[in-house]
Amino acid sequence: MFNKIMKRGHRKGSKGELPDSGAYGYAPPGNRNSGSVSTSNVVVNHASRGAPVQQQPGGAVVAVAPPSGTIETLPLFKDVAPSERQNLFLRKLQICCFQFDFSDTLKMVREKEIKRQTLVEVVDFIQSGSGKIMESIQEEMVRMISVNIFRCLPPASHENTGSENVDPEEDEPYLEPSWPHLQLVYELLLRYVVSPETDTKVAKRYIDHSFVLKLLDLFDSEDPREREYLKTILHRIYGKFMVHRPYIRKAINNIFYRFIYETERHSGIGELLEILGSIINGFALPMKEEHKLFLIRALIPLHKPKPIAMYHQQLSYCITQFVEKDYKLADTVIRGLLKYWPVTNCQKEVLFLGELEEVLEATQAAEFQRCMVPLFRQIARCLNSSHFQVAERSLFLWNNEHIVGLIAQNRNVILPIIFEALEKNIQSHWNQAVHGLTVNVRKMFLEMDVDLFEECQRMHAERESRARELEDQRELTWQRLTAAAQGG
């Protein structure tokens, strides 16, 4: 509780914070008072990059304010000759390398605002395409971005309170107090990556494997605004820097492995899966063995962790994309779902049934036949679930025409497996809606094949008769044992 109170104390953004909007979660540059910053920027004359630092409690490193008398006023870009703008750009980058302690909103307010306005100018300068940026300045820009965004993330709420993962819809997300600055730095990185002026042959020297790996580490941020920017930027890097693609996929793999088999805690699994959904959509056919192994070793095991509800929608999309790309993978996916099928978590079962319907929608007859026996044994158990949502969701499978067509083609195998479950629901299920849906499914089978239905009915009656006989024999045996014990 104390941790929540402390976090909420920082949730109000400053007045200068930019609104989140746009398709990728960032505000259009045109809404950022482009070219209308009235306060002049400042720059430190002496080695600002080597500014002294102080170690704060908790390990955070904060730059110390520069000594007085070492600051000079800088003009705006529009107020200098074009030939001087590259040098001015470099000097403004040096200002932006200063970091501040945002836990104290009253500390160094003027300096924080100067940096924010400088970042606005730098972003607008890149966005305006005022000329190709020299390679040396690109290096400084990426270094400034790294100084600002690559940091130790604060402890997650569960690390201080010991609580389990909570539903993100029920708990307010933690908001990064330095976001008014961080958002602008992320915007600058995004504009740099997507700019047609950015030469990938040059940029890949600075946007390298180390940089990408550190970006991926930031996906564990609890601030959803930061994860949204990271998702957009990493996706654009993947699209523009082809040399990084295998490395990015491997690094995401490793994050998933750590999440599945070690921690079961990570804030950005959903965003990483969104990126992968787009990547999978672009896979060429025939699909590489590497991609199939990724499905088997990483995506399917992601059904195992307890907090699957936080990312299931994105996971289901990725899984379905694989089956739609290569229908022969349907059997592998369905057997994988059955392997990780929840035993006691009913809400998770409902999610699995919804995903199963999407996979079956893309499944062909040959693949369906390979897995239909274990599949409908599981569905029969779901039909008899005392949790009405599980039973109801499994009965909804018969509302899908494609699935009904597959069932009809293989009714000789499927009906004997689930007939007993249908009869049991009609006789004794407590929920009226489940009872009504079961009657409809039973009627559907009767209309499909009367002879098969009657045969199943006869066999079911025989099984029930044998079960009653066994019960009668068991009761008789107990009576004899009781009599013998009393007579002894």
C-alpha positions in Angstrom: 0.0 0.0 0.0 2.8 2.4 0.9 4.5 1.7 -2.5 1.2 2.5 -4.3 0.8 5.8 -2.4 4.4 6.8 -3.2 3.9 6.0 -6.9 0.6 7.9 -7.1 2.4 10.9 -5.8 4.2 11.2 -9.1 1.4 10.4 -11.5 0.4 13.9 -12.4 2.3 15.0 -15.5 3.7 18.5 -15.6 1.9 21.2 -17.5 4.4 21.0 -20.2 3.7 17.3 -20.9 2.6 16.6 -24.4 -0.7 14.8 -25.0 -0.6 11.2 -26.2 -2.3 10.8 -29.6 -1.8 9.5 -33.0 -1.8 6.0 -34.4 1.4 5.0 -32.7 0.9 6.7 -29.4 2.8 9.9 -30.0 1.6 13.4 -30.7 2.2 14.9 -34.1 5.1 17.2 -34.1 3.0 20.0 -35.6 1.1 20.2 -32.2 4.3 21.0 -30.3 4.6 24.7 -30.8 7.1 24.1 -33.6 9.3 27.1 -33.9 7.4 29.1 -31.3 9.6 28.5 -28.2 10.0 31.9 -26.8 12.6 31.2 -24.0 16.1 31.0 -25.2 18.1 27.9 -24.6 21.4 27.7 -22.8 24.5 25.6 -23.1 27.3 24.7 -20.7 30.6 26.0 -22.0 32.9 23.4 -20.3 32.7 19.7 -21.0 29.0 19.2 -20.3 29.4 15.5 -21.2 31.7 15.1 -18.2 29.3 16.7 -15.8 29.8 15.5 -12.2 27.2 13.0 -10.9 25.8 12.1 -7.5 24.7 8.7 -6.4 21.2 8.9 -5.1 19.5 6.5 -2.6 18.3 3.4 -4.6 21.2 3.6 -7.1 19.9 6.4 -9.3 22.5 8.6 -10.9 21.6 12.3 -11.2 23.7 15.0 -12.9 24.8 17.8 -10.6 23.8 21.3 -11.7 26.6 23.1 -13.5 28.4 25.9 -11.5 27.0 29.3 -11.9 28.7 31.6 -14.4 29.3 28.8 -17.0 26.0 29.2 -19.0 25.5 31.3 -22.1 22.3 32.0 -24.0 21.8 30.1 -27.3 19.7 31.4 -30.2 16.9 29.5 -31.9 17.6 27.6 -35.1 15.7 30.1 -37.2 17.8 32.9 -35.8 21.2 31.6 -37.2 22.6 31.1 -40.6 22.0 27.7 -42.2 25.8 27.1 -42.1 25.8 27.4 -38.3 22.8 25.2 -37.6 24.8 21.9 -37.4 27.1 23.4 -34.7 24.1 24.8 -32.9 22.4 21.4 -33.0 25.5 19.8 -31.4 25.5 22.4 -28.6 21.8 21.8 -27.9 22.4 18.1 -27.8 25.0 18.7 -25.0 22.4 20.5 -22.9 20.0 17.5 -23.3 22.6 15.2 -21.8 22.0 16.7 -18.4 19.8 14.6 -16.2 17.6 15.7 -13.3 15.9 14.2 -10.2 12.2 14.2 -11.1 11.2 12.8 -7.8 11.3 16.4 -6.4 9.1 18.6 -8.6 10.3 21.8 -7.0 14.0 21.2 -7.6 15.8 22.9 -10.6 12.5 23.8 -12.2 14.1 26.4 -14.6 16.8 24.0 -15.8 14.3 21.2 -16.4 12.1 23.6 -18.5 15.2 24.8 -20.5 16.0 21.2 -21.3 12.5 20.4 -22.3 12.3 23.3 -24.6 15.6 22.4 -26.1 14.4 18.9 -26.8 11.3 20.3 -28.5 13.6 22.4 -30.8 15.8 19.4 -31.5 12.8 17.2 -32.4 11.4 19.9 -34.7 14.7 20.4 -36.3 14.9 16.7 -37.3 11.3 16.7 -38.3 11.7 19.7 -40.5 14.4 18.0 -42.6 16.5 21.2 -42.6 19.5 19.4 -44.0 21.4 16.2 -43.8 22.9 15.7 -40.3 26.6 15.0 -40.3 27.7 11.6 -39.2 29.6 12.9 -36.1 26.4 14.7 -35.0 24.4 11.6 -35.5 26.8 9.8 -33.1 26.3 12.6 -30.5 22.5 12.5 -31.0 22.3 8.7 -30.4 24.7 9.1 -27.4 22.4 11.8 -25.9 19.3 9.6 -26.5 21.1 6.7 -24.7 22.1 8.9 -21.7 18.4 9.8 -21.2 16.5 6.6 -21.9 18.8 3.8 -20.8 18.5 3.7 -17.0 17.7 1.4 -14.2 13.9 0.9 -14.1 12.3 1.5 -10.6 11.2 -1.6 -8.7 7.9 -3.1 -9.8 5.1 -2.9 -7.4 5.2 -6.6 -6.5 8.9 -6.3 -5.6 8.2 -4.0 -2.7 4.8 -5.3 -1.6 5.3 -9.0 -2.4 1.9 -9.0 -4.1 1.1 -11.2 -7.1 0.5 -9.8 -10.6 -2.7 -7.9 -10.6 -5.2 -7.2 -13.4 -3.9 -4.1 -15.2 -7.5 -2.9 -15.6 -8.0 -2.9 -11.8 -4.7 -1.3 -10.8 -3.7 2.1 -12.0 -0.4 1.9 -14.0 2.8 3.5 -12.7 3.6 6.7 -14.6 7.2 7.7 -15.1 7.7 11.2 -13.4 10.3 12.2 -16.0 7.9 11.5 -18.9 7.8 15.2 -20.2 11.5 14.8 -21.1 11.5 11.1 -21.9 8.6 11.4 -24.4 10.6 14.0 -26.4 13.7 11.9 -26.4 11.7 8.9 -27.7 10.1 11.1 -30.3 13.6 12.3 -31.4 14.7 8.6 -31.8 11.6 7.7 -33.7 12.0 10.7 -36.1 15.6 9.8 -36.6 14.8 6.1 -37.4 12.0 6.9 -39.8 13.6 9.9 -41.5 14.3 9.3 -45.2 17.5 11.3 -44.6 18.8 8.6 -42.3 21.3 6.4 -44.1 21.1 2.9 -42.6 24.7 2.1 -43.5 25.8 5.0 -41.3 23.1 4.7 -38.6 23.7 1.0 -38.0 27.1 2.0 -36.4 25.2 3.7 -33.6 21.8 1.8 -33.7 23.8 -1.4 -33.1 23.1 -4.7 -31.3 24.0 -3.2 -27.9 21.6 -0.3 -28.5 18.8 -2.7 -29.6 19.3 -5.0 -26.6 19.1 -2.0 -24.2 15.9 -0.9 -25.9 14.4 -4.4 -25.4 15.3 -4.2 -21.7 13.2 -1.1 -21.4 10.0 -3.1 -22.4 9.8 -4.1 -18.7 8.8 -0.5 -17.9 5.5 -0.2 -16.0 4.6 3.0 -17.8 2.3 2.0 -20.8 3.2 5.2 -22.6 6.9 4.3 -22.7 6.1 0.7 -23.8 4.0 2.1 -26.7 6.8 4.3 -27.9 9.3 1.4 -27.6 7.0 -0.9 -29.6 6.7 1.6 -32.4 10.5 2.4 -32.5 11.6 -1.3 -32.4 9.1 -2.1 -35.1 10.5 0.6 -37.3 14.1 -0.5 -36.5 13.2 -4.0 -37.5 11.7 -2.8 -40.8 14.6 -0.4 -41.7 17.7 -2.3 -40.4 17.5 -5.7 -42.1 20.9 -6.6 -40.6 19.4 -6.5 -37.1 16.3 -8.7 -37.8 17.7 -12.2 -36.7 19.3 -10.6 -33.6 16.0 -8.9 -32.6 14.1 -12.1 -33.0 16.6 -14.0 -30.9 16.7 -11.4 -28.2 12.9 -11.4 -28.0 13.1 -15.2 -27.8 15.4 -14.9 -24.8 13.0 -12.5 -23.0 10.2 -15.0 -23.5 12.3 -17.9 -22.2 13.2 -16.0 -19.0 9.6 -15.0 -18.5 8.2 -18.5 -19.1 10.7 -20.6 -17.1 12.1 -18.2 -14.5 10.2 -15.0 -13.5 6.6 -15.1 -14.9 6.9 -11.3 -14.5 7.4 -8.8 -17.3 5.4 -5.7 -18.2 6.0 -5.7 -22.0 5.1 -9.2 -23.2 2.0 -7.9 -24.9 3.9 -5.2 -26.8 6.6 -7.6 -27.9 3.9 -10.0 -29.2 2.3 -7.1 -31.2 5.6 -6.5 -32.9 5.9 -10.2 -33.6 2.4 -10.4 -35.0 3.4 -8.0 -37.7 6.7 -9.8 -38.3 4.9 -13.2 -38.6 2.5 -11.6 -41.0 5.4 -10.8 -43.3 7.1 -14.3 -43.2 7.7 -15.7 -46.7 6.5 -19.2 -47.7 7.6 -21.9 -47.4 8.3 -21.0 -43.8 11.8 -21.4 -42.5 12.5 -24.1 -39.9 13.8 -21.3 -37.5 10.3 -19.7 -37.5 8.6 -23.0 -36.8 10.9 -23.7 -33.9 10.1 -20.2 -32.5 6.4 -21.2 -32.6 7.1 -24.5 -30.8 9.7 -23.4 -28.2 8.5 -19.8 -27.4 5.0 -19.0 -28.5 3.2 -22.2 -27.5 4.8 -22.3 -24.0 3.7 -18.7 -23.4 0.3 -20.4 -22.6 1.9 -21.7 -19.4 2.4 -18.6 -17.2 -0.3 -17.6 -14.8 -0.7 -13.9 -16.0 -1.6 -15.0 -19.6 -4.7 -12.8 -19.5 -2.4 -9.7 -19.8 -1.2 -10.7 -23.2 -3.5 -13.5 -24.5 -5.1 -11.4 -27.2 -1.7 -10.7 -28.9 -0.5 -14.3 -28.3 -3.7 -15.7 -29.9 -3.2 -13.4 -33.0 0.4 -14.6 -33.4 -0.6 -18.3 -33.1 -3.4 -17.9 -35.6 -1.1 -16.1 -38.1 1.2 -19.1 -38.1 -1.7 -21.5 -38.9 -3.1 -19.2 -41.6 0.4 -19.0 -43.1 1.0 -22.8 -43.0 -2.2 -24.8 -42.3 0.0 -27.9 -41.6 1.0 -26.3 -38.3 -2.6 -26.6 -37.0 -2.0 -30.1 -35.5 1.1 -28.8 -33.7 -0.7 -25.8 -32.3 -3.8 -27.7 -31.1 -1.7 -30.4 -29.4 0.4 -27.6 -27.8 -2.8 -26.0 -26.4 -3.9 -29.3 -25.0 -0.5 -29.8 -23.3 -0.9 -26.5 -21.4 -4.6 -26.7 -20.9 -5.5 -25.3 -17.4 -6.8 -27.7 -14.8 -8.2 -25.4 -12.1 -8.2 -21.9 -13.7 -11.6 -21.4 -15.3 -11.0 -17.9 -16.7 -7.9 -19.2 -18.4 -9.9 -22.1 -19.8 -12.3 -19.6 -21.4 -9.4 -17.9 -23.1 -8.1 -21.2 -24.4 -11.5 -22.1 -25.9 -11.7 -18.7 -27.7 -8.2 -19.2 -29.1 -9.0 -22.8 -30.1 -12.0 -21.6 -32.1 -9.8 -19.2 -34.0 -7.2 -22.0 -34.7 -9.9 -24.4 -35.8 -11.3 -21.8 -38.2 -8.0 -22.0 -40.1 -7.6 -25.8 -39.8 -8.0 -28.1 -42.8 -9.6 -31.6 -42.7 -6.4 -33.7 -42.7 -4.8 -31.8 -39.8 -8.1 -31.9 -37.9 -8.3 -35.6 -38.1 -4.8 -36.0 -36.6 -5.8 -34.3 -33.3 -9.5 -34.7 -33.1 -9.6 -37.6 -30.6 -7.6 -35.9 -27.8 -9.2 -32.5 -28.7 -12.8 -33.7 -28.2 -11.9 -35.6 -25.1 -10.9 -32.2 -23.6 -13.9 -30.5 -25.1 -16.1 -33.2 -23.4 -14.6 -32.3 -20.1 -15.2 -28.6 -20.7 -18.9 -29.4 -21.6 -19.4 -30.8 -18.1 -17.6 -28.0 -16.3 -19.5 -26.7 -13.3 -18.3 -23.3 -14.3 -21.0 -22.2 -16.6 -18.8 -19.9 -18.7 -16.4 -22.8 -19.6 -19.3 -25.1 -20.5 -21.1 -22.3 -22.5 -17.9 -21.3 -24.4 -17.2 -24.9 -25.4 -20.8 -25.2 -26.7 -20.4 -22.0 -28.7 -17.9 -24.0 -31.0 -21.0 -25.4 -32.7 -22.0 -21.9 -33.8 -19.1 -21.8 -36.2 -20.0 -23.2 -39.6 -16.4 -24.3 -40.5 -16.0 -26.2 -37.2 -19.5 -27.8 -37.6 -18.4 -28.9 -41.1 -15.2 -30.6 -39.8 -17.3 -32.3 -37.0 -19.9 -33.5 -39.5 -17.2 -35.1 -41.7 -15.8 -37.0 -38.7 -19.0 -37.5 -36.7 -18.4 -41.3 -36.4 -15.4 -40.6 -34.2 -16.5 -37.4 -32.5 -20.1 -38.2 -31.4 -19.2 -41.3 -29.4 -16.5 -39.3 -27.5 -18.9 -36.4 -26.4 -22.3 -38.2 -26.4 -22.0 -39.0 -22.7 -21.1 -35.4 -21.8 -24.1 -34.1 -23.7 -26.5 -36.5 -21.9 -25.0 -35.6 -18.6 -25.5 -31.9 -19.2 -29.2 -32.4 -20.2 -29.8 -34.6 -17.1 -28.0 -32.6 -14.4 -26.3 -29.3 -15.4 -27.4 -26.5 -13.0 -27.2 -23.7 -15.6 -30.3 -23.2 -17.8 -28.3 -21.5 -20.6 -25.9 -24.5 -20.8 -28.8 -26.9 -20.7 -30.5 -25.1 -23.6 -27.3 -25.0 -25.7 -26.6 -28.7 -25.1 -30.1 -29.5 -26.3 -29.4 -27.6 -29.5 -26.1 -29.4 -30.1 -27.7 -32.8 -29.4 -30.4 -32.0 -31.9 -27.7 -31.0 -34.5 -26.1 -34.4 -34.2 -29.5 -36.1 -34.5 -30.2 -34.3 -37.7 -26.7 -35.1 -39.0 -27.0 -38.9 -38.7 -30.0 -40.5 -37.1 -28.5 -44.1 -37.2 -25.3 -43.0 -35.6 -27.1 -41.0 -32.9 -29.4 -44.0 -32.1 -26.3 -46.3 -31.9 -24.6 -43.9 -29.5 -27.8 -43.7 -27.5 -28.0 -47.5 -27.3 -24.3 -47.8 -26.2 -24.8 -45.1 -23.6 -27.8 -46.9 -22.2 -25.8 -50.1 -22.0 -23.0 -48.4 -20.2 -25.4 -46.8 -17.7 -27.0 -50.3 -17.2 -23.6 -51.9 -16.5 -22.7 -49.1 -14.2 -26.0 -49.6 -12.2 -25.3 -53.3 -12.0 -21.8 -52.7 -10.7 -23.2 -50.2 -8.1 -25.8 -52.8 -7.0 -23.1 -55.5 -6.7 -20.9 -53.1 -4.7 -23.8 -52.2 -2.4 -24.6 -55.9 -1.9 -21.0 -56.7 -1.1 -20.9 -54.0 1.6 -24.2 -55.3 3.1 -22.6 -58.8 3.3 -19.5 -57.4 4.9 -21.5 -55.4 7.4 -23.6 -58.5 8.3 -20.5 -60.6 8.6 -18.9 -58.0 10.9 -22.0 -57.8 13.1 -22.4 -61.6 13.2 -18.7 -62.2 14.1 
